[in-house]
Amino acid sequence: MKNTDLFSEFQPIPTEDWLAKIEQDLKGKPLESLEWEVDEGLTIQPFYRKEDIVHHGETAIYKTDNDWRIQEEIEVSDGVTAAKKANKQALNILMQGVNSVNFTLDNIMSDKDFATMLKGIQPHIVSLYFGGLFTESEPGTVMSALTKFLKNQKINSKKIYGGVLVDPVGFFIETGEYYETYDTDMMELEGALFLANDKLPNFTVINVDTTSFHNQGSQAAQELAVALSTGSEYLTRLTEFELTPSQVVPHIQFTFCAASSYFVEITKLRAFRLLWKTVQKAYDITDPTPARIHGKTSLRTQTEDENTNMIRATTEAMSVILGGADYVTVQPADSVFGEATDFTRRVARNVQHILKHESYLDRVADPAAGSYYIETLTRKLAEKAWQKFQKIEKVGGILKFMGV
């Protein structure tokens, strides 16, 4: 019988032998000199063995594969002309392999303008997201316009994926203002959640966005703690109405940016999936919903050199993909300079095509699983983030922690 165990002919090498060899190669330098502080208070050893892994009894990623949606943002200004322009741009990028479009609606749109914007798009094939100030202040209005469009097109709204990107808590933390008031914003969210549960079960309503913290230089554990606490704030407040936690959780999405610390950014998303599952259990959810994650490349790592930005965007995209993001947006290399050009948009788009269709990063669920280094860092980062999350909750939640 053919031997299928390729390692059976090699004798295992004890950890003590590895340590002796490392000490010999260091020529008198202490092993501690190779330690690396990857996050505040989070130090990583120079090498790990199988015995270093602490098994959680569960996996970090809840997918049968590692496929993700390629997302691109389209700015939509006011009026029918803007709707036609956005529609033309959307059809163009969909022909170039994008399968998730995020329309940023900053002005009021009529049902007619909305239908113009979506003309020729097949929502049952691509994911549709809607952000911007109009969406944030009136998510129910945007969702109603979408359901009317779907009904006219004879498309089953219960088979549509996407969402409205609303985060009044995050908006207040960033700007010091709510869309209206805290209570009004929560009532808007409640209405949108009831509509989602009835008509758009696969739609997200709440987008917990940690982008502003990331761009201000926060570290991985801080971003995770803020995301957990903000998500918990929504669960606590919205379930004071007629909603249950199980009705709210499936409609929450989390947005994270990836910086240049390659392995840390991989483990950031993996750690969050474990932690969000733990939070759900605290709300007596017996069958936790896997976290829906939107991963973006970073703006804070962009420089004046577009070529450098393209390279960084590639490794950052790999981080969020290997970490298990469901949707990925690669920022064009000239984003920090203003409106991106067609060329930089195309390059950003093609980064994901290469990673998916040439590197096959979509073929294996949790590609980083089993790496002693990645698994250990995931556990340590999760523990660090949980400690920070508990400190936030101890003072009354994210709003009180931020001094509100």
Buried (B, 14 or more C-beta within 10 A) or exposed (E): EEEEEEEEEEEEEEBEEEEEEBEEEEEEEEEEEEEEEBBEEBEBBEBBBEEBBEEEEEBBBBBEEBEBBBBBBBBBBBBEEBBBBBBEBBBEBBEBBBBBBBBBBBEEBEBEBBBBBBBEBEBEEBBBBBBBBBBBBBBBBBBBBBBBBBEEBEBEBEEBBBBBBBBBBBBBBBEEEBBBEBEEBBBBBBBBBBBBBEBBBBBBBBBBBBBBBBBEEBBBBBBBBBBBBBBBBBBBBBBEBEBBBBBBBBBBBBBBBBBBBEBBBBBBBBBBBBBBBEBBEEBEBEEBBBBBBBBBBBBBBBEEEBEEBBEBBBBBBBBBBBBBBBBBBBBBBBBBEEEBBEEBBBBBBBBBBEBBEEEEBBEEBBBBBEBBBBBBBBBBBBBBBBEBBEEBBEEEBBBEBBEE
